[in-house]
């Protein structure tokens, strides 16, 4: 067997090595709800995307809040008894898994690892 064939064989094997890519998505935020005034405060502690996003539903019109990592955002509406929220490093879509919103401070953390084979 000549060198050219051996190199071609090695190149083909390298292409089929099953290389994988791993992507970690994480978010760490604090929601501070005041049911008396209806205000909602979002503090983005950490996010792999660089920002935190929250969707609050169930207290009238849905409220969306976004804050960059290390920053805070406030809404004058949305915090009420019976409200529910979903959060993440990307803007939540309608149909996301909702969590009950509590009066006072609520810490939310999420982490996902996505691995793809090539």
C-alpha positions as CSV (number, residue, x, y, z in Angstrom):
1,X,0.0,0.0,0.0
2,X,1.4,3.4,-0.9
3,X,1.5,6.5,1.3
4,X,-1.3,8.3,-0.5
5,X,-3.8,5.5,0.2
6,X,-2.7,5.3,3.9
7,X,-3.2,9.0,4.3
8,X,-6.6,8.9,2.6
9,X,-7.6,6.1,4.9
10,X,-6.5,8.1,8.0
11,X,-8.4,11.2,6.7
12,X,-11.6,9.2,6.3
13,X,-11.3,7.8,9.8
14,X,-10.6,11.2,11.3
15,X,-13.9,12.5,9.6
16,X,-15.8,9.7,11.3
17,X,-14.4,10.1,14.8
18,X,-17.7,11.2,16.3
19,X,-16.6,14.7,17.4
20,X,-19.0,16.3,19.8
21,X,-19.8,19.9,20.8
22,X,-21.1,20.8,24.2
23,X,-23.0,24.0,25.0
24,X,-23.9,25.0,28.6
25,X,-26.9,27.2,29.2
26,X,-27.4,28.7,32.7
27,X,-29.3,31.5,34.3
28,X,-29.4,32.7,37.9
29,X,-31.8,35.5,38.8
30,X,-33.9,37.0,41.6
31,X,-37.5,38.1,41.3
32,X,-38.8,40.4,44.0
33,X,-42.6,40.7,43.8
34,X,-44.7,43.1,45.8
35,X,-48.3,42.0,45.6
36,X,-49.5,45.2,47.4
37,X,-48.1,47.6,44.9
38,X,-48.0,45.2,41.9
39,X,-44.3,45.9,41.2
40,X,-41.9,43.3,40.1
41,X,-38.1,43.6,40.2
42,X,-35.8,41.3,38.2
43,X,-32.1,41.1,39.2
44,X,-29.9,39.1,36.8
45,X,-27.1,37.6,38.8
46,X,-25.6,35.5,36.1
47,X,-26.5,34.2,32.6
48,X,-24.5,32.3,30.0
49,X,-26.3,34.4,27.3
50,X,-25.4,37.7,29.1
51,X,-29.0,38.5,30.0
52,X,-32.0,37.2,31.9
53,X,-35.6,37.1,30.7
54,X,-38.9,36.6,32.5
55,X,-42.5,36.2,31.3
56,X,-45.2,36.8,34.0
57,X,-48.8,35.7,33.2
58,X,-52.0,35.3,35.1
59,X,-52.4,38.8,36.5
60,X,-53.9,40.6,33.5
61,X,-51.8,41.3,30.4
62,X,-48.6,39.2,30.3
63,X,-45.5,41.1,31.4
64,X,-42.0,40.6,29.9
65,X,-38.9,41.7,31.7
66,X,-35.3,41.6,30.6
67,X,-32.0,42.6,32.4
68,X,-28.4,42.3,31.4
69,X,-26.1,40.3,33.7
70,X,-25.4,42.2,36.9
71,X,-28.3,44.6,36.2
72,X,-31.9,45.1,37.5
73,X,-35.2,45.8,35.6
74,X,-38.5,46.8,37.1
75,X,-42.1,46.6,36.1
76,X,-45.0,48.6,37.6
77,X,-47.4,45.7,36.9
78,X,-47.5,42.0,36.9
79,X,-47.0,41.1,40.6
80,X,-50.3,39.7,41.9
81,X,-51.8,36.7,43.7
82,X,-52.2,33.9,41.2
83,X,-49.5,35.1,38.8
84,X,-47.1,32.6,37.3
85,X,-43.7,33.1,35.6
86,X,-41.2,31.4,33.4
87,X,-37.6,32.5,33.0
88,X,-34.4,31.8,31.2
89,X,-31.3,33.2,29.4
90,X,-33.4,33.7,26.3
91,X,-36.9,35.3,26.0
92,X,-39.5,32.7,27.1
93,X,-42.1,31.8,24.5
94,X,-45.8,31.3,25.0
95,X,-46.4,27.8,26.3
96,X,-43.3,27.8,28.5
97,X,-43.5,25.9,31.9
98,X,-44.9,28.3,34.4
99,X,-43.9,28.5,38.1
100,X,-46.1,30.2,40.8
101,X,-45.0,33.7,41.6
102,X,-44.6,34.3,45.4
103,X,-44.9,37.6,47.2
104,X,-41.3,38.7,48.2
105,X,-38.0,37.5,47.0
106,X,-37.8,34.4,44.8
107,X,-34.5,32.9,43.5
108,X,-34.5,31.1,40.2
109,X,-31.7,29.0,38.8
110,X,-31.5,26.8,35.8
111,X,-28.7,25.0,34.0
112,X,-28.7,22.8,30.9
113,X,-26.0,21.1,29.0
114,X,-26.6,20.3,25.4
115,X,-24.3,17.9,23.6
116,X,-24.4,17.2,19.9
117,X,-22.4,14.6,17.9
118,X,-21.1,15.6,14.5
